[in-house]
Amino acid sequence: MGFDNNEGAANTDLSETKSTAKTPADEERGDEHGGCENSVDATEEEEEEDEERKIELGPQFTLKEQLEKDKDDESLRRWKEQLLGSVDLNSVGETLEPDVKILELAIKSPGRPDIVLPIPESGNPKGLWFTLKEGSRYSMNFAFKVSNNIVSGLRCTNVVWKTGLKVDSTKEMLGTFSPQQETYTHEMPEETTPSGIFARGTYSAKTKFLDDDNKCYLEINYSFDIRKDWQS
Protein backbone atom coordinates (compact mmCIF):
# COMPACT_ATOMS: atom_id res chain seq x y z
CA MET A 1 0.00 0.00 0.00
CA GLY A 2 2.75 2.45 0.95
CA PHE A 3 0.68 5.14 2.72
CA ASP A 4 2.17 6.46 5.95
CA ASN A 5 0.34 6.60 9.24
CA ASN A 6 -0.23 10.34 9.55
CA GLU A 7 -1.13 11.04 5.96
CA GLY A 8 -3.48 8.08 5.76
CA ALA A 9 -5.31 9.14 8.92
CA ALA A 10 -5.60 12.77 7.80
CA ASN A 11 -6.99 11.89 4.39
CA THR A 12 -9.43 9.35 5.72
CA ASP A 13 -10.68 11.95 8.20
CA LEU A 14 -11.46 14.25 5.30
CA SER A 15 -13.13 11.45 3.36
CA GLU A 16 -15.77 11.00 6.06
CA THR A 17 -17.08 14.54 5.43
CA LYS A 18 -17.11 14.50 1.63
CA SER A 19 -20.31 12.90 0.38
CA THR A 20 -20.01 13.78 -3.32
CA ALA A 21 -16.66 12.02 -3.99
CA LYS A 22 -16.60 9.58 -6.88
CA THR A 23 -15.48 6.02 -6.43
CA PRO A 24 -12.84 4.26 -8.56
CA ALA A 25 -15.73 2.33 -10.14
CA ASP A 26 -17.28 5.65 -11.23
CA GLU A 27 -13.93 6.69 -12.71
CA GLU A 28 -13.66 3.40 -14.59
CA ARG A 29 -17.18 3.84 -16.02
CA GLY A 30 -16.28 7.35 -17.11
CA ASP A 31 -13.17 6.07 -18.92
CA GLU A 32 -15.14 3.35 -20.69
CA HIS A 33 -17.56 5.93 -22.12
CA GLY A 34 -14.85 8.33 -23.16
CA GLY A 35 -15.54 10.69 -20.27
CA CYS A 36 -13.03 13.03 -18.68
CA GLU A 37 -12.95 13.49 -14.91
CA ASN A 38 -12.48 17.08 -13.70
CA SER A 39 -10.31 15.98 -10.79
CA VAL A 40 -6.74 16.61 -9.75
CA ASP A 41 -6.12 12.85 -9.49
CA ALA A 42 -7.32 12.18 -13.03
CA THR A 43 -5.21 15.06 -14.38
CA GLU A 44 -2.09 13.85 -12.58
CA GLU A 45 -2.57 10.34 -13.93
CA GLU A 46 -3.06 11.61 -17.50
CA GLU A 47 0.07 13.78 -17.23
CA GLU A 48 2.13 10.81 -16.03
CA GLU A 49 0.86 8.68 -18.92
CA ASP A 50 1.67 11.48 -21.40
CA GLU A 51 5.22 11.71 -20.05
CA GLU A 52 5.65 7.95 -20.41
CA ARG A 53 4.46 8.09 -24.02
CA LYS A 54 7.07 10.76 -24.83
CA ILE A 55 9.97 8.44 -23.99
CA GLU A 56 11.92 7.55 -27.14
CA LEU A 57 12.61 3.83 -27.04
CA GLY A 58 15.35 2.12 -29.02
CA PRO A 59 14.88 -0.91 -31.29
CA GLN A 60 14.15 -4.28 -29.72
CA PHE A 61 16.44 -7.27 -30.16
CA THR A 62 16.08 -10.97 -29.50
CA LEU A 63 18.43 -12.51 -26.94
CA LYS A 64 20.58 -14.00 -29.69
CA GLU A 65 20.82 -10.63 -31.44
CA GLN A 66 21.75 -8.88 -28.19
CA LEU A 67 24.58 -11.32 -27.55
CA GLU A 68 25.74 -11.14 -31.16
CA LYS A 69 25.87 -7.34 -31.46
CA ASP A 70 28.13 -6.94 -28.41
CA LYS A 71 30.31 -9.99 -28.94
CA ASP A 72 33.42 -7.83 -29.43
CA ASP A 73 32.88 -5.97 -26.14
CA GLU A 74 34.21 -8.40 -23.53
CA SER A 75 32.78 -6.61 -20.47
CA LEU A 76 29.30 -6.27 -22.00
CA ARG A 77 29.32 -9.86 -23.19
CA ARG A 78 30.23 -11.16 -19.72
CA TRP A 79 27.59 -8.94 -18.08
CA LYS A 80 24.88 -10.27 -20.40
CA GLU A 81 25.98 -13.85 -19.90
CA GLN A 82 25.85 -13.32 -16.13
CA LEU A 83 22.38 -11.76 -16.43
CA LEU A 84 21.11 -14.59 -18.62
CA GLY A 85 22.57 -17.33 -16.46
CA SER A 86 21.56 -20.78 -17.67
CA VAL A 87 18.71 -19.64 -19.95
CA ASP A 88 18.14 -21.89 -22.99
CA LEU A 89 18.66 -19.60 -25.98
CA ASN A 90 17.33 -22.26 -28.33
CA SER A 91 13.89 -21.96 -26.75
CA VAL A 92 13.64 -18.19 -26.14
CA GLY A 93 16.37 -16.54 -28.21
CA GLU A 94 14.17 -15.68 -31.21
CA THR A 95 11.38 -13.89 -29.31
CA LEU A 96 11.30 -10.09 -29.16
CA GLU A 97 8.62 -9.51 -26.53
CA PRO A 98 9.29 -10.55 -22.91
CA ASP A 99 6.45 -12.02 -20.91
CA VAL A 100 5.97 -11.50 -17.17
CA LYS A 101 3.39 -13.45 -15.19
CA ILE A 102 2.63 -12.29 -11.63
CA LEU A 103 1.81 -15.47 -9.71
CA GLU A 104 0.92 -14.43 -6.17
CA LEU A 105 1.08 -11.79 -3.47
CA ALA A 106 2.19 -12.56 0.08
CA ILE A 107 1.61 -10.13 2.94
CA LYS A 108 4.20 -10.49 5.70
CA SER A 109 3.86 -9.10 9.21
CA PRO A 110 6.23 -9.81 12.14
CA GLY A 111 5.01 -12.59 14.43
CA ARG A 112 2.23 -13.73 12.08
CA PRO A 113 1.88 -16.37 9.35
CA ASP A 114 2.13 -14.95 5.83
CA ILE A 115 -1.13 -14.15 4.04
CA VAL A 116 -0.68 -15.79 0.61
CA LEU A 117 -3.00 -14.52 -2.14
CA PRO A 118 -2.92 -16.16 -5.60
CA ILE A 119 -3.54 -13.71 -8.45
CA PRO A 120 -6.90 -14.47 -10.15
CA GLU A 121 -6.86 -15.12 -13.90
CA SER A 122 -9.07 -12.08 -14.42
CA GLY A 123 -6.68 -9.92 -12.38
CA ASN A 124 -9.55 -8.66 -10.24
CA PRO A 125 -10.30 -10.50 -6.97
CA LYS A 126 -13.99 -10.63 -6.08
CA GLY A 127 -15.11 -9.05 -2.84
CA LEU A 128 -12.78 -8.18 0.01
CA TRP A 129 -9.30 -9.54 -0.77
CA PHE A 130 -7.59 -9.24 2.63
CA THR A 131 -7.68 -7.48 6.00
CA LEU A 132 -4.87 -5.63 7.80
CA LYS A 133 -4.70 -4.66 11.45
CA GLU A 134 -4.44 -0.94 12.19
CA GLY A 135 -1.03 0.26 13.37
CA SER A 136 0.72 -2.95 12.25
CA ARG A 137 3.97 -3.35 10.34
CA TYR A 138 3.78 -5.32 7.10
CA SER A 139 5.45 -5.80 3.73
CA MET A 140 4.24 -7.18 0.40
CA ASN A 141 6.12 -9.86 -1.49
CA PHE A 142 5.38 -10.57 -5.17
CA ALA A 143 6.26 -13.83 -6.94
CA PHE A 144 6.57 -13.71 -10.73
CA LYS A 145 8.04 -15.52 -13.75
CA VAL A 146 9.81 -14.06 -16.78
CA SER A 147 9.89 -15.79 -20.16
CA ASN A 148 10.77 -15.16 -23.84
CA ASN A 149 13.21 -12.26 -23.41
CA ILE A 150 14.84 -9.90 -20.91
CA VAL A 151 12.37 -7.54 -19.24
CA SER A 152 13.98 -4.18 -18.55
CA GLY A 153 12.95 -1.72 -15.86
CA LEU A 154 10.09 -3.73 -14.40
CA ARG A 155 8.20 -1.54 -11.93
CA CYS A 156 5.12 -1.67 -9.73
CA THR A 157 2.71 1.24 -9.26
CA ASN A 158 0.01 1.32 -6.59
CA VAL A 159 -2.85 3.74 -5.96
CA VAL A 160 -5.18 3.52 -2.93
CA TRP A 161 -8.56 5.21 -2.39
CA LYS A 162 -10.93 5.50 0.57
CA THR A 163 -14.51 6.68 -0.03
CA GLY A 164 -13.47 7.94 -3.46
CA LEU A 165 -10.49 10.01 -2.29
CA LYS A 166 -6.93 9.04 -3.19
CA VAL A 167 -4.96 8.48 0.02
CA ASP A 168 -1.75 7.06 -1.43
CA SER A 169 0.22 6.64 -4.66
CA THR A 170 3.56 4.79 -4.85
CA LYS A 171 6.02 3.48 -7.43
CA GLU A 172 8.59 0.73 -6.83
CA MET A 173 11.34 -0.27 -9.26
CA LEU A 174 11.79 -4.05 -9.30
CA GLY A 175 14.68 -4.24 -11.80
CA THR A 176 15.77 -6.03 -14.97
CA PHE A 177 15.25 -9.79 -15.24
CA SER A 178 16.22 -12.50 -17.70
CA PRO A 179 13.87 -15.35 -18.67
CA GLN A 180 14.24 -18.46 -16.52
CA GLN A 181 12.29 -21.46 -15.24
CA GLU A 182 12.70 -20.43 -11.60
CA THR A 183 10.32 -17.98 -9.92
CA TYR A 184 11.52 -14.50 -8.98
CA THR A 185 10.40 -12.80 -5.77
CA HIS A 186 10.52 -9.15 -4.76
CA GLU A 187 9.71 -7.79 -1.32
CA MET A 188 8.41 -4.25 -1.08
CA PRO A 189 9.65 -1.89 1.68
CA GLU A 190 8.05 -2.38 5.09
CA GLU A 191 5.13 -0.08 5.87
CA THR A 192 2.85 0.61 8.85
CA THR A 193 -0.93 0.74 8.47
CA PRO A 194 -2.63 3.91 9.74
CA SER A 195 -4.59 3.68 12.99
CA GLY A 196 -7.54 5.39 14.57
CA ILE A 197 -11.26 5.50 13.95
CA PHE A 198 -10.96 7.37 10.66
CA ALA A 199 -8.31 4.97 9.34
CA ARG A 200 -10.52 1.91 9.75
CA GLY A 201 -12.79 0.79 6.97
CA THR A 202 -12.70 -0.43 3.38
CA TYR A 203 -10.16 0.76 0.82
CA SER A 204 -9.92 0.15 -2.91
CA ALA A 205 -6.64 -0.12 -4.80
CA LYS A 206 -5.17 -0.49 -8.26
CA THR A 207 -1.77 -2.15 -8.74
CA LYS A 208 0.03 -2.27 -12.10
CA PHE A 209 3.23 -3.95 -13.31
CA LEU A 210 4.94 -2.24 -16.25
CA ASP A 211 8.35 -2.22 -17.95
CA ASP A 212 10.56 0.39 -19.64
CA ASP A 213 8.48 0.09 -22.82
CA ASN A 214 5.39 0.95 -20.73
CA LYS A 215 3.99 -2.50 -21.45
CA CYS A 216 1.53 -3.48 -18.73
CA TYR A 217 1.74 -7.13 -17.62
CA LEU A 218 -0.92 -6.94 -14.93
CA GLU A 219 -3.48 -4.44 -13.72
CA ILE A 220 -5.23 -5.66 -10.61
CA ASN A 221 -8.14 -3.89 -8.92
CA TYR A 222 -9.10 -4.98 -5.42
CA SER A 223 -10.48 -3.93 -2.04
CA PHE A 224 -9.17 -4.52 1.48
CA ASP A 225 -10.07 -3.62 5.05
CA ILE A 226 -8.16 -2.02 7.90
CA ARG A 227 -9.67 -3.16 11.22
CA LYS A 228 -8.90 -3.17 14.94
CA ASP A 229 -7.48 -6.68 14.67
CA TRP A 230 -6.35 -9.25 12.15
CA GLN A 231 -9.02 -11.35 10.49
CA SER A 232 -9.37 -14.72 12.24
Phi, psi and omega per residue, in radians:
M1 nan -0.959 3.005
G2 1.541 -0.090 3.136
F3 -1.386 2.492 -3.117
D4 -1.525 2.915 -2.993
N5 -1.063 -0.895 -3.046
N6 -1.202 -0.772 -3.093
E7 -1.162 -0.721 -3.139
G8 -1.072 -0.759 -3.107
A9 -1.155 -0.719 -3.108
A10 -1.126 -0.771 -3.109
N11 -1.187 -0.678 -3.129
T12 -1.221 -0.502 3.060
D13 -1.084 -0.787 3.131
L14 -1.112 -0.664 -3.051
S15 -1.108 -0.489 -3.110
E16 -1.188 -0.408 -3.065
T17 -1.761 -0.037 -3.098
K18 -1.872 1.834 -3.027
S19 -1.606 -0.214 -3.065
T20 -1.745 0.108 -3.097
A21 -1.156 2.525 3.115
K22 -1.595 2.545 3.140
T23 -1.505 2.838 3.057
P24 -0.983 -0.571 3.120
A25 -1.121 -0.692 3.083
D26 -1.083 -0.722 3.139
E27 -1.100 -0.723 -3.141
E28 -1.093 -0.752 3.140
R29 -1.117 -0.633 3.105
G30 -1.121 -0.723 3.131
D31 -1.103 -0.720 -3.088
E32 -1.112 -0.520 -3.112
H33 -1.767 0.299 3.071
G34 1.305 0.268 -3.111
G35 -1.328 2.884 3.119
C36 -2.268 2.086 -3.120
E37 -1.358 2.345 3.069
N38 -1.580 1.038 -3.118
S39 -2.228 2.702 3.107
V40 -1.094 -0.717 -3.111
D41 -1.063 -0.795 -3.126
A42 -1.111 -0.715 -3.139
T43 -1.124 -0.758 3.128
E44 -1.058 -0.739 -3.105
E45 -1.159 -0.708 3.124
E46 -1.124 -0.708 -3.141
E47 -1.115 -0.704 3.107
E48 -1.104 -0.741 3.135
E49 -1.134 -0.671 3.108
D50 -1.093 -0.733 3.124
E51 -1.091 -0.696 -3.141
E52 -1.146 -0.626 -3.131
R53 -1.200 -0.465 -3.082
K54 -1.322 -0.231 -3.102
I55 -1.137 2.211 3.102
E56 -1.495 2.002 -3.097
L57 -1.732 2.485 3.120
G58 -1.347 3.053 3.137
P59 -1.175 2.615 3.096
Q60 -1.546 2.629 3.107
F61 -2.332 2.601 2.991
T62 -1.265 2.923 3.134
L63 -1.051 -0.734 3.138
K64 -1.094 -0.709 3.129
E65 -1.166 -0.672 3.135
Q66 -1.121 -0.719 3.111
L67 -1.203 -0.641 -3.086
E68 -1.217 -0.722 -3.023
K69 -1.252 -0.335 -3.141
D70 -1.992 0.380 -3.052
K71 -1.146 -0.406 -3.134
D72 -1.525 -0.149 3.101
D73 -1.747 1.778 -3.011
E74 -1.051 -0.756 -3.093
S75 -1.170 -0.734 3.111
L76 -1.150 -0.708 -3.128
R77 -1.097 -0.753 3.138
R78 -1.180 -0.649 3.114
W79 -1.098 -0.769 -3.122
K80 -1.174 -0.684 3.104
E81 -1.129 -0.654 3.093
Q82 -1.165 -0.708 3.122
L83 -1.135 -0.722 -3.091
L84 -1.305 -0.514 3.133
G85 1.086 -2.238 -3.065
S86 -1.737 0.418 -3.112
V87 -1.063 2.476 3.139
D88 -1.498 1.781 -3.100
L89 -1.156 -0.432 3.120
N90 -1.164 -0.438 -3.104
S91 -1.706 -0.439 -3.073
V92 -2.189 -0.120 -2.969
G93 -1.211 -0.216 -3.114
E94 -1.806 0.097 -3.071
T95 -1.752 2.245 -3.138
L96 -1.350 -0.868 -3.009
E97 -1.436 2.197 3.001
P98 -1.282 2.819 3.060
D99 -2.301 2.300 3.130
V100 -2.155 2.196 3.119
K101 -2.048 2.025 3.089
I102 -1.419 2.099 -2.991
L103 -1.610 -0.808 -3.089
E104 -2.803 2.847 3.067
L105 -2.094 2.302 3.053
A106 -2.068 2.305 3.090
I107 -1.814 2.098 -3.082
K108 -1.923 2.331 3.082
S109 -2.413 2.346 -3.085
P110 -0.938 2.317 3.078
G111 1.384 0.147 -3.133
R112 -2.295 2.653 3.035
P113 -1.124 2.600 3.112
D114 -1.133 2.506 2.988
I115 -1.647 1.915 -3.078
V116 -1.766 2.153 -3.054
L117 -2.162 1.813 3.055
P118 -1.087 2.532 3.122
I119 -1.411 2.138 3.117
P120 -1.101 2.681 3.117
E121 -1.024 -0.663 -3.116
S122 -1.267 -0.326 -3.086
G123 1.455 -0.038 -3.113
N124 -2.245 1.758 3.103
P125 -1.063 2.495 3.125
K126 -1.515 2.408 3.093
G127 1.217 -2.816 -3.139
L128 -1.253 2.207 -3.041
W129 -1.514 -0.698 3.133
F130 -2.813 2.947 3.131
T131 -2.240 2.390 3.078
L132 -2.021 2.605 3.087
K133 -1.504 2.401 3.119
E134 -1.073 2.498 3.092
G135 1.196 0.339 -3.094
S136 -1.838 2.601 3.070
R137 -1.491 2.462 -3.128
Y138 -2.756 2.829 3.004
S139 -2.505 2.688 3.137
M140 -1.860 2.388 -3.139
N141 -2.152 2.131 3.133
F142 -1.796 2.403 3.029
A143 -1.929 2.326 -3.094
F144 -2.639 2.795 3.098
K145 -2.114 2.544 3.105
V146 -2.080 2.325 3.117
S147 -2.422 2.931 3.055
N148 1.360 -0.917 -3.074
N149 -2.770 3.018 3.103
I150 -1.190 2.327 3.006
V151 -1.772 2.195 -3.032
S152 -1.887 2.334 3.056
G153 1.134 0.705 3.105
L154 -1.133 2.291 -3.105
R155 -2.428 2.795 -3.139
C156 -2.147 2.247 3.054
T157 -2.004 2.546 -3.094
N158 -2.497 2.267 3.100
V159 -2.184 2.367 -3.099
V160 -2.170 2.376 3.090
W161 -2.130 2.681 2.946
K162 -2.390 2.172 -3.058
T163 0.828 0.750 3.053
G164 1.472 -0.098 3.130
L165 -1.822 2.336 3.114
K166 -1.258 2.163 -3.129
V167 -1.919 -0.173 3.132
D168 -2.856 2.573 3.040
S169 -2.587 2.135 -3.090
T170 -2.341 2.726 3.019
K171 -2.295 2.420 3.130
E172 -2.339 2.147 3.091
M173 -1.428 2.180 3.131
L174 -1.584 -0.707 3.086
G175 2.257 -2.891 3.130
T176 -1.945 2.324 -3.014
F177 -2.356 2.461 3.078
S178 -1.594 2.757 3.094
P179 -1.199 2.414 3.105
Q180 -2.801 2.834 3.137
Q181 -1.286 -0.556 -3.095
E182 -1.275 2.705 -3.140
T183 -1.522 2.344 3.020
Y184 -1.519 2.663 3.001
T185 -2.319 2.586 3.083
H186 -2.458 2.194 3.134
E187 -1.763 2.213 3.132
M188 -1.307 2.795 3.107
P189 -1.034 2.577 3.139
E190 -1.195 2.441 3.126
E191 -2.228 2.978 3.054
T192 -2.189 2.240 3.132
T193 -1.205 2.553 3.082
P194 -1.156 2.828 -3.130
S195 -2.359 2.846 -3.129
G196 1.959 2.879 -3.041
I197 -1.066 -0.615 -3.113
F198 -1.400 -0.295 3.109
A199 -1.434 -0.432 -3.115
R200 -1.286 2.663 3.106
G201 2.313 -2.906 -3.075
T202 -1.754 2.353 3.103
Y203 -2.053 2.694 2.984
S204 -2.070 2.637 -3.054
A205 -2.552 2.700 3.033
K206 -2.264 2.151 3.121
T207 -2.074 2.327 -3.122
K208 -2.259 2.547 3.052
F209 -2.048 2.083 -3.099
L210 -2.307 2.887 3.082
D211 -2.071 -3.000 -3.104
D212 -1.082 -0.474 3.107
D213 -1.456 0.085 -3.094
N214 1.117 0.410 3.044
K215 -1.387 2.241 -3.108
C216 -1.659 2.133 -3.133
Y217 -1.653 -0.407 3.098
L218 -2.781 2.317 2.935
E219 -2.164 2.040 -3.047
I220 -2.108 2.210 3.127
N221 -1.945 2.269 -3.048
Y222 -2.694 2.964 3.073
S223 -2.223 2.650 3.126
F224 -2.581 2.841 -3.131
D225 -1.974 2.586 2.861
I226 -1.984 2.128 -3.071
R227 -2.233 3.111 3.117
K228 -1.145 -0.502 -3.091
D229 -2.520 2.902 3.096
W230 -1.153 2.636 3.102
Q231 -1.230 2.316 -3.105
S232 -1.316 nan nan
